[in-house]
Amino acid sequence: MSYIKLQGHYTEQTPGGLDLGTINQTVQLGNGTAVELPAPFLPINQHLAIAPVITADGDSAARIDFGRWSPLRYGGDGLAFFPCNFHRQDVAVRVARAFDADPAADWDDTYDQKIAWLHAWGDENGFRFA
């Protein structure tokens, strides 16, 4: 049996005290209602995580998809999601770590810059991304 324990908040020790935060995500339901909810995530380290993809499910529900994972960076310096999701947790973790470690990449990069980085990284590591 598999077991996944997700977090709903993070804490970070800063020079000024303790930073307590949540990762929120807005989902637009089929009827147009925007719902902001705390996004569950799986921490990788102090500032990196992967999160299951949350999508609308009709007019009145949100669906957490444990078959797709998105890398993200969180903490006192802000929140940034990677613009793609992956069908395997291990690939999402590898992408998060590699992107974060690359001095030429930045979590504030544009969508196009992140996608270009992903294709270059994929070519170097034996992955093909559509």
C-alpha positions as CSV (number, residue, x, y, z in Angstrom):
1,M,0.0,0.0,0.0
2,S,1.3,3.5,-0.9
3,Y,1.1,6.3,1.6
4,I,1.5,10.0,0.8
5,K,1.6,12.6,3.6
6,L,1.0,16.1,2.4
7,Q,1.6,19.3,4.2
8,G,-0.8,22.3,4.4
9,H,1.6,24.9,5.7
10,Y,5.3,25.6,6.2
11,T,7.5,27.2,8.8
12,E,10.8,29.0,8.3
13,Q,13.1,30.5,10.8
14,T,14.2,34.0,9.8
15,P,16.4,36.6,11.4
16,G,13.2,38.4,12.4
17,G,11.4,35.4,13.9
18,L,9.3,32.6,12.5
19,D,7.6,32.7,9.1
20,L,4.4,30.6,8.9
21,G,2.8,30.3,5.5
22,T,0.4,28.4,3.3
23,I,0.4,27.7,-0.4
24,N,-2.9,28.8,-1.9
25,Q,-4.2,28.0,-5.3
26,T,-7.2,29.4,-7.1
27,V,-9.4,27.0,-9.1
28,Q,-12.2,28.3,-11.4
29,L,-15.2,25.9,-11.3
30,G,-17.3,25.1,-14.3
31,N,-19.9,27.7,-13.3
32,G,-17.3,30.5,-13.2
33,T,-16.9,30.6,-9.4
34,A,-13.2,31.2,-8.4
35,V,-12.3,29.2,-5.2
36,E,-9.1,29.8,-3.4
37,L,-8.0,26.9,-1.3
38,P,-4.8,25.9,0.6
39,A,-2.9,23.6,-1.7
40,P,-1.5,20.4,-0.2
41,F,2.2,19.8,-1.0
42,L,4.9,17.3,-0.4
43,P,8.1,19.0,0.8
44,I,11.4,18.1,-0.8
45,N,13.6,20.4,1.4
46,Q,13.3,23.7,3.2
47,H,12.2,25.6,0.1
48,L,11.2,23.0,-2.6
49,A,8.1,20.9,-2.9
50,I,5.9,19.1,-5.3
51,A,2.1,19.5,-5.3
52,P,-0.6,17.4,-6.8
53,V,-2.5,19.2,-9.5
54,I,-5.8,20.6,-8.4
55,T,-8.5,21.1,-11.1
56,A,-12.1,22.0,-11.3
57,D,-14.6,19.0,-11.4
58,G,-17.8,20.4,-12.7
59,D,-19.6,23.4,-11.3
60,S,-19.3,22.6,-7.6
61,A,-16.1,20.6,-6.9
62,A,-12.3,20.7,-7.0
63,R,-10.3,17.5,-7.7
64,I,-6.9,16.7,-6.4
65,D,-5.1,14.6,-9.0
66,F,-2.4,12.4,-7.4
67,G,-1.4,11.3,-10.9
68,R,0.1,14.7,-11.8
69,W,2.7,16.6,-9.8
70,S,4.0,20.2,-10.1
71,P,7.3,21.4,-8.7
72,L,7.2,24.6,-6.7
73,R,9.4,26.8,-4.5
74,Y,8.1,28.4,-1.3
75,G,9.2,30.3,1.7
76,G,9.7,33.8,3.0
77,D,11.1,34.9,-0.4
78,G,7.9,34.1,-2.2
79,L,6.0,31.4,-4.0
80,A,6.6,30.2,-7.5
81,F,5.2,27.2,-9.4
82,F,6.8,25.5,-12.3
83,P,4.5,25.8,-15.3
84,C,4.3,22.1,-16.1
85,N,3.2,19.0,-14.2
86,F,4.6,15.5,-14.4
87,H,2.9,12.0,-14.2
88,R,5.7,10.7,-12.0
89,Q,6.6,12.1,-8.6
90,D,10.3,11.3,-9.0
91,V,10.5,13.3,-12.3
92,A,8.8,16.3,-10.6
93,V,11.3,16.1,-7.8
94,R,14.3,15.9,-10.2
95,V,13.0,18.9,-12.2
96,A,12.5,20.9,-9.0
97,R,16.0,20.2,-7.7
98,A,17.7,20.7,-11.1
99,F,15.9,23.9,-11.9
100,D,16.6,25.3,-8.4
101,A,20.3,24.4,-8.6
102,D,20.9,25.8,-12.0
103,P,22.5,29.3,-11.7
104,A,21.2,30.2,-15.1
105,A,17.5,29.5,-14.1
106,D,15.3,31.6,-11.8
107,W,11.9,30.8,-10.4
108,D,10.8,34.3,-11.6
109,D,11.7,33.4,-15.2
110,T,8.9,33.7,-17.8
111,Y,6.9,30.7,-18.9
112,D,8.8,30.5,-22.1
113,Q,12.2,30.6,-20.3
114,K,11.1,27.8,-18.0
115,I,9.9,25.7,-20.9
116,A,13.1,26.2,-22.8
117,W,15.1,25.2,-19.7
118,L,12.9,22.1,-19.3
119,H,13.5,21.0,-22.9
120,A,17.3,21.5,-22.6
121,W,17.4,19.7,-19.3
122,G,15.3,16.9,-20.7
123,D,17.6,16.5,-23.7
124,E,20.6,16.2,-21.3
125,N,18.9,13.7,-19.0
126,G,17.1,11.4,-21.4
127,F,13.6,12.9,-21.1
128,R,11.3,14.1,-23.9
129,F,8.6,16.6,-23.0
130,A,5.8,17.6,-25.4
